[in-house]
Amino acid sequence: MQVRLAATVAAKAEGVRQLLNYQTLSDTVNLLLDAIKHQWDLKLTDLSQIETSDTRVRLDKRHLSWLSQYGEERGINIASVTNLLISEHLSGKLTQTATRQTTDRPQTEKPTQQPLDRPQTATEKPKGQALMRSLKL
């Protein structure tokens, strides 16, 4: 699948491409997506941006499912997801949402529940209706 990168993201990725001597921008973007998915620290923050007119990249099939799922959870398309994740990764601001790797977990698996008999502490925050009642309007 081909996506169009934002100009700033393409410029950052082009800087990485030239630094690593990769042949194509697509190869660089796929490396960056692998780094994001597998939580690799490539130490690529604060690199120079190199302007490029080549903003269309081809994503490997291995990235399509997890990018699609990530985008569906947030209501954005794959191109926007790609731009968001790469931009955040290269700026060093990657959020936990990309690193939790929800896509590696099978869809049918349910998260484990915490035991019900855990002691409640005084520092727990109110939830739901209790929170709404405590708000002073």
Sequence and secondary structure as in RCSB ss.txt:
>XXXX:A:sequence
MQVRLAATVAAKAEGVRQLLNYQTLSDTVNLLLDAIKHQWDLKLTDLSQIETSDTRVRLDKRHLSWLSQYGEERG
INIASVTNLLISEHLSGKLTQTATRQTTDRPQTEKPTQQPLDRPQTATEKPKGQALMRSLKL
>XXXX:A:secstr
 EEE  HHHHHHHHHHHHHHT S HHHHHHHHHHHHHTT     TT      S  EEE  HHHHHHHHHHHHHHT
  HHHHHHHHHHHHHHT   HHHHT GGGS TT       TT    TT    HHHHHHH   
